Amino acid sequence: MLCSPCLKWLLLASLLGVSPSLSAEPAKGTLNHAAKSGPVVVNVKYAFLVKGPDDMSGKPMRQLILSDVDLASHIKGCATLSCASNKLESGMTVDFDAGPRLNFWFVGNGQRVQASGTAQPETMKLTANSPQRLAGKWTHDASAQGGPKIDIEFDAALSKEFAKAR
């Protein structure tokens, strides 16, 4: 059984959206983009699930952050949802619950290559889809629209919840 002060700290942390031990979750696969400067390949290794208000509507949404580097310490230090992905230099964000489609933002080569777009939710084969966890496989080719070719697997527990978008 946990001590009384420990329980109080955990309750306060959960109310504030603070994760006592935020860590990177496993992911694998590639994001390929045919940039004008040459092909960009991102080898995804980490997945993070964050929640907060959508910047446009203010409604709650989940955002999956896929990265080639561990962003756990950065996300832990963030106070807003937009901060969570602002250090992403090679990877992708995918917004869930923000509309009828999946909104995504791809970045590569230190954010020098960027592409955004949308995809039908059916393109993502989820094995877990709850407020606390997203897991599955996403194979999607957005190259005809100037976006990336996506082939990734991920399993991400909720890393952090934010009260503010910005």
C-alpha positions as CSV (number, residue, x, y, z in Angstrom):
1,M,0.0,0.0,0.0
2,L,1.2,3.5,-0.9
3,C,1.9,6.0,1.9
4,S,-0.6,8.9,2.4
5,P,1.8,11.6,1.0
6,C,2.5,9.4,-2.0
7,L,-1.2,9.0,-2.8
8,K,-1.7,12.7,-2.5
9,W,1.2,13.4,-4.9
10,L,-0.1,10.9,-7.4
11,L,-3.6,12.4,-7.3
12,L,-2.3,15.9,-7.7
13,A,0.0,14.8,-10.6
14,S,-2.9,13.1,-12.4
15,L,-5.2,16.2,-11.9
16,L,-2.5,18.4,-13.4
17,G,-1.7,16.0,-16.3
18,V,1.8,15.3,-15.0
19,S,3.2,11.9,-15.6
20,P,5.5,10.9,-12.8
21,S,7.6,8.7,-15.1
22,L,7.0,9.8,-18.7
23,S,9.0,7.5,-21.0
24,A,9.2,6.8,-24.7
25,E,7.0,4.0,-26.1
26,P,8.2,1.7,-28.8
27,A,7.5,2.3,-32.5
28,K,9.1,1.0,-35.7
29,G,8.9,1.7,-39.3
30,T,9.7,4.3,-41.9
31,L,8.3,7.6,-43.2
32,N,9.6,8.3,-46.8
33,H,9.2,11.6,-48.5
34,A,10.3,12.5,-52.1
35,A,11.5,16.0,-51.3
36,K,12.8,18.3,-54.1
37,S,16.1,18.3,-52.3
38,G,16.2,14.5,-52.5
39,P,14.6,11.5,-50.7
40,V,14.0,11.9,-47.0
41,V,13.7,8.7,-44.9
42,V,12.8,8.8,-41.2
43,N,13.3,5.7,-39.2
44,V,10.7,5.9,-36.4
45,K,11.7,4.5,-33.1
46,Y,9.5,6.2,-30.5
47,A,5.8,7.0,-30.1
48,F,4.1,9.4,-27.6
49,L,0.4,9.9,-27.0
50,V,-0.7,13.3,-25.7
51,K,-4.1,14.9,-25.1
52,G,-5.3,18.4,-25.0
53,P,-7.6,21.0,-26.7
54,D,-7.6,21.3,-30.4
55,D,-6.1,24.7,-31.3
56,M,-9.0,25.6,-33.7
57,S,-12.1,24.3,-32.0
58,G,-10.9,23.9,-28.4
59,K,-12.4,20.4,-28.3
60,P,-10.4,17.6,-26.7
61,M,-8.2,15.6,-29.0
62,R,-5.4,13.1,-28.9
63,Q,-2.1,13.5,-30.8
64,L,0.3,10.7,-31.7
65,I,3.9,11.9,-32.0
66,L,6.2,9.6,-33.9
67,S,9.9,10.4,-33.7
68,D,13.4,9.1,-34.5
69,V,14.6,10.4,-31.1
70,D,13.4,10.2,-27.5
71,L,11.3,13.4,-26.8
72,A,10.2,12.2,-23.3
73,S,12.1,14.8,-21.3
74,H,11.0,17.6,-23.6
75,I,7.3,16.6,-23.4
76,K,7.5,16.3,-19.7
77,G,8.6,19.9,-19.4
78,C,5.9,21.3,-21.7
79,A,2.9,23.3,-20.4
80,T,0.9,23.3,-23.6
81,L,-0.1,20.8,-26.3
82,S,1.7,22.8,-29.1
83,C,4.9,22.6,-27.1
84,A,4.9,18.8,-27.1
85,S,5.8,18.5,-30.8
86,N,7.8,21.7,-31.3
87,K,11.1,19.9,-30.9
88,L,10.2,17.2,-33.5
89,E,12.8,17.4,-36.2
90,S,12.3,14.1,-38.0
91,G,8.9,12.3,-37.6
92,M,5.2,12.9,-37.7
93,T,2.2,14.0,-35.6
94,V,-1.2,12.6,-36.2
95,D,-4.3,14.2,-34.7
96,F,-7.2,12.0,-33.6
97,D,-10.7,13.3,-32.6
98,A,-10.1,16.7,-34.3
99,G,-12.5,16.0,-37.2
100,P,-13.7,13.3,-39.5
101,R,-10.2,12.6,-40.9
102,L,-6.7,12.1,-39.4
103,N,-4.7,15.3,-39.7
104,F,-0.9,14.7,-40.0
105,W,2.3,16.8,-40.1
106,F,5.5,15.2,-41.4
107,V,8.9,16.7,-40.8
108,G,12.4,15.6,-41.8
109,N,16.0,16.8,-41.9
110,G,15.7,19.1,-38.9
111,Q,12.3,20.5,-40.1
112,R,13.7,21.6,-43.4
113,V,11.3,19.2,-45.1
114,Q,7.7,19.5,-44.1
115,A,4.4,18.2,-45.4
116,S,0.9,18.1,-44.0
117,G,-2.3,16.4,-45.0
118,T,-5.2,14.3,-44.0
119,A,-6.1,10.6,-44.3
120,Q,-9.2,8.5,-43.8
121,P,-9.3,6.9,-40.3
122,E,-9.7,3.5,-42.0
123,T,-6.1,3.7,-43.3
124,M,-5.0,3.1,-39.7
125,K,-5.4,-0.4,-38.3
126,L,-5.7,0.1,-34.6
127,T,-5.4,-2.7,-32.1
128,A,-6.0,-0.3,-29.1
129,N,-8.0,2.9,-29.4
130,S,-8.8,4.4,-26.0
131,P,-8.2,7.7,-24.2
132,Q,-5.3,6.1,-22.5
133,R,-3.6,4.1,-25.3
134,L,-3.2,4.0,-29.1
135,A,-1.6,1.0,-30.8
136,G,-1.6,-0.3,-34.3
137,K,-0.2,-0.2,-37.8
138,W,-0.4,2.6,-40.3
139,T,0.4,2.0,-44.0
140,H,-0.6,5.0,-46.1
141,D,0.8,6.5,-49.3
142,A,0.3,10.3,-49.5
143,S,3.1,10.8,-52.0
144,A,0.7,11.7,-54.9
145,Q,-0.4,14.7,-52.8
146,G,3.2,15.7,-51.9
147,G,3.2,13.9,-48.6
148,P,5.1,10.9,-47.1
149,K,4.7,7.2,-47.7
150,I,4.0,5.8,-44.2
151,D,4.7,2.3,-42.9
152,I,4.8,2.3,-39.1
153,E,3.8,0.2,-36.1
154,F,3.3,1.8,-32.7
155,D,2.1,1.2,-29.2
156,A,1.7,4.4,-27.1
157,A,0.2,4.9,-23.6
158,L,-0.9,8.4,-22.7
159,S,2.2,10.4,-21.9
160,K,0.7,13.7,-20.8
161,E,-2.6,15.6,-20.9
162,F,-2.6,19.4,-21.4
163,A,-5.2,22.0,-20.3
164,K,-4.1,24.5,-23.0
165,A,-3.4,24.3,-26.7
166,R,-0.9,27.2,-26.7
